[in-house]
Amino acid sequence: MRSTLLVLLLTLLLCVVNVESVAVEKQHGFSNEVNWLSDLQEAKSLSKQNGKPILVLISETWCHACVHLKRSIYDNQDFIRKSRDFVMLQIGNKAAPSAYDIGGEYVPRVFITSPSGQVQEHVINKNARDEYKYYYKNAAELISTMESVDIKEEL
């Protein structure tokens, strides 16, 4: 009886862990409260429908700076609130189109694009060095840039 109960409890625990990991994977670990997309064409389509610019976050799982940024924005309510003004897209460096190689291939990189996917090159991290102007190390820097975007101008 005890062994059966133990097996049932372990099975239930594994199911809960698996469901949680699927939820985190779906949101790329960058926040369950933000509707992150992983397909550029889907993001462009949604951007055209909603009249919102696309925030493109290019990151890699092995990147320590990406993990730090992820931790910084994960439950940051200001970031979550501001993300509602954008279509949020997270992709890996290899999945990024060559148009997103502006300024290099470092990660994390964040761009604001028009609904057609055209990078708005003037929207940069004003705190970053010139050679890394699309690099963000924390939520405060990213939120500052997001707040500087004139949504109507970017469309």
C-alpha positions as CSV (number, residue, x, y, z in Angstrom):
1,M,0.0,0.0,0.0
2,R,2.8,2.4,0.9
3,S,4.7,1.7,-2.3
4,T,1.6,2.2,-4.4
5,L,1.0,5.6,-2.6
6,L,4.6,6.6,-3.1
7,V,4.5,5.7,-6.8
8,L,1.3,7.8,-7.2
9,L,2.8,10.7,-5.4
10,L,6.0,10.6,-7.5
11,T,3.9,10.3,-10.7
12,L,1.8,13.3,-9.6
13,L,5.0,15.3,-8.8
14,L,6.5,14.5,-12.2
15,C,3.3,15.6,-13.9
16,V,3.3,19.0,-12.1
17,V,7.0,19.6,-12.8
18,N,6.4,18.7,-16.5
19,V,3.4,21.1,-16.8
20,E,5.5,23.9,-15.2
21,S,8.4,23.3,-17.5
22,V,6.1,23.4,-20.5
23,A,4.6,26.8,-19.3
24,V,8.1,28.2,-18.8
25,E,9.3,26.9,-22.2
26,K,6.3,28.5,-23.9
27,Q,7.2,31.9,-22.5
28,H,10.9,31.3,-23.0
29,G,11.4,31.8,-19.3
30,F,11.1,35.6,-19.7
31,S,7.8,36.0,-17.9
32,N,4.6,34.1,-17.8
33,E,2.7,37.4,-17.7
34,V,4.0,38.5,-21.0
35,N,2.7,37.1,-24.3
36,W,6.0,36.1,-25.9
37,L,5.9,34.9,-29.4
38,S,8.6,32.8,-31.1
39,D,7.6,33.2,-34.7
40,L,8.6,36.3,-36.7
41,Q,5.7,36.0,-39.2
42,E,3.2,35.6,-36.5
43,A,4.6,38.7,-34.7
44,K,4.4,40.7,-37.9
45,S,0.8,39.6,-38.5
46,L,-0.3,40.4,-34.9
47,S,1.6,43.8,-35.1
48,K,-0.4,44.7,-38.2
49,Q,-3.7,43.7,-36.6
50,N,-3.0,45.4,-33.3
51,G,-1.2,48.5,-34.6
52,K,1.7,47.9,-32.2
53,P,5.4,47.8,-32.9
54,I,7.4,44.6,-32.3
55,L,9.9,44.3,-29.5
56,V,12.4,41.7,-30.7
57,L,14.5,40.1,-27.9
58,I,17.4,37.9,-29.3
59,S,18.9,35.7,-26.6
60,E,20.5,32.3,-26.0
61,T,20.1,29.9,-23.2
62,W,23.8,29.6,-22.7
63,C,24.3,33.3,-22.3
64,H,24.9,34.6,-18.8
65,A,23.9,38.2,-19.7
66,C,20.6,36.8,-21.2
67,V,19.9,34.9,-18.0
68,H,20.6,38.0,-15.9
69,L,18.2,40.1,-18.1
70,K,15.6,37.3,-17.8
71,R,15.8,37.4,-14.0
72,S,15.6,41.2,-14.1
73,I,12.4,41.4,-16.2
74,Y,10.7,38.1,-15.2
75,D,8.3,39.5,-12.6
76,N,9.1,43.2,-13.0
77,Q,5.6,44.8,-13.0
78,D,6.7,47.9,-14.9
79,F,8.2,45.8,-17.7
80,I,5.0,43.6,-17.8
81,R,2.8,46.6,-18.0
82,K,4.9,48.3,-20.7
83,S,5.1,45.1,-22.7
84,R,1.3,45.4,-23.4
85,D,2.2,48.3,-25.8
86,F,4.2,45.9,-28.0
87,V,4.1,42.6,-29.8
88,M,6.7,40.7,-27.9
89,L,9.0,38.4,-29.9
90,Q,11.8,36.3,-28.4
91,I,14.1,34.4,-30.8
92,G,17.5,32.8,-30.7
93,N,20.5,34.3,-32.6
94,K,20.5,31.6,-35.3
95,A,16.7,32.2,-35.9
96,A,17.2,35.9,-36.3
97,P,17.0,37.2,-39.9
98,S,20.2,38.8,-41.2
99,A,18.5,42.2,-41.0
100,Y,18.8,41.9,-37.2
101,D,22.6,41.6,-37.3
102,I,22.8,45.4,-36.9
103,G,25.7,46.2,-34.6
104,G,26.9,42.6,-34.4
105,E,25.7,39.3,-33.2
106,Y,26.1,39.7,-29.5
107,V,23.3,38.7,-27.1
108,P,21.0,39.8,-25.7
109,R,20.0,42.3,-28.3
110,V,16.7,44.1,-28.3
111,F,15.2,45.9,-31.3
112,I,12.0,47.7,-31.9
113,T,10.6,47.0,-35.4
114,S,7.7,48.2,-37.5
115,P,4.9,45.7,-38.3
116,S,6.8,44.8,-41.5
117,G,9.8,43.9,-39.4
118,Q,11.9,46.9,-40.3
119,V,14.3,47.7,-37.4
120,Q,13.9,51.2,-36.0
121,E,17.6,51.8,-35.8
122,H,17.2,55.0,-33.8
123,V,15.6,53.2,-30.9
124,I,18.7,52.2,-28.8
125,N,19.9,51.7,-25.3
126,K,21.1,55.2,-24.5
127,N,23.2,53.8,-21.6
128,A,25.1,51.3,-23.7
129,R,28.4,51.8,-25.5
130,D,28.1,52.6,-29.3
131,E,29.2,49.2,-30.4
132,Y,26.5,47.5,-28.2
133,K,23.7,50.0,-28.5
134,Y,21.0,47.2,-28.7
135,Y,22.4,45.5,-25.5
136,Y,20.4,45.6,-22.3
137,K,21.7,44.4,-19.0
138,N,18.6,45.0,-16.8
139,A,14.9,45.8,-16.7
140,A,15.5,49.5,-16.0
141,E,17.4,50.1,-19.2
142,L,14.9,48.1,-21.3
143,I,11.9,49.9,-19.7
144,S,13.5,53.3,-20.3
145,T,13.8,52.5,-24.0
146,M,10.3,51.0,-24.2
147,E,8.9,54.2,-22.7
148,S,10.8,56.4,-25.2
149,V,9.1,54.7,-28.1
150,D,6.5,56.9,-29.8
151,I,4.1,54.1,-30.9
152,K,2.5,56.1,-33.6
153,E,5.8,57.2,-35.0
154,E,7.2,53.7,-35.2
155,L,4.3,52.5,-37.2
